[in-house]
Amino acid sequence: MRSSMHVSKVAVFDAISDKGASNIFKSIASLDSNSEILITKLKLTRKQYYSRMSVLLKAGLVKRYKGRYHLTAFGKVVYNARMNFETKIDDAISNYWKLKAIDSLEMRSGGETEKVISVLIDNQEIRGVLMKEMTPNLPNATNLKDHGIKQSMVTVPNFV
């Protein structure tokens, strides 16, 4: 059974990318405050507040209950994903110059690149993303995936 309300990724991204709506969204998630407190705290006009609140409501991120706004279950999931996303961006920013250094190196072999990445990047998730880029495309990789067979890569240390 389909809901009569259709929520799209575009509506969600629009809602959380607008600075004012995003601040309201974060405030509701952390404070569970009423309208007057949010308007004052976020230094918004009533018109700014209610137009942004309308965007959040239409995106299905918040609901009004007993005079207060709360995150919907959907809003809680989006809020959690957003916080994880912000953390990942913060991690990338904190490694920005190391990532620029990796970009500037013109290395011929994946082994050299892998060594540099291992030395420069401490964050396991960022390192994994960069190493994934270097994974060779095996001729039968698609066939293996189609049959539900998992591949694993083994790194053999170079003792030379």
Buried (B, 14 or more C-beta within 10 A) or exposed (E): EEEEEEBEEEBBEBBBEBEBBBBBBBBBBEEEBEBEEBBEEBEBEEEBBEBBBEBBBBBBBBBEEEEEBBBBEBBEEBBEEBEEEEEBEEEBEEBEEBBEEBEEEEEEEBEEBBEBBEEBBEBEEBBEBBBEEEEEEEEEEEEEEEEEEEEEEEEEEEEE
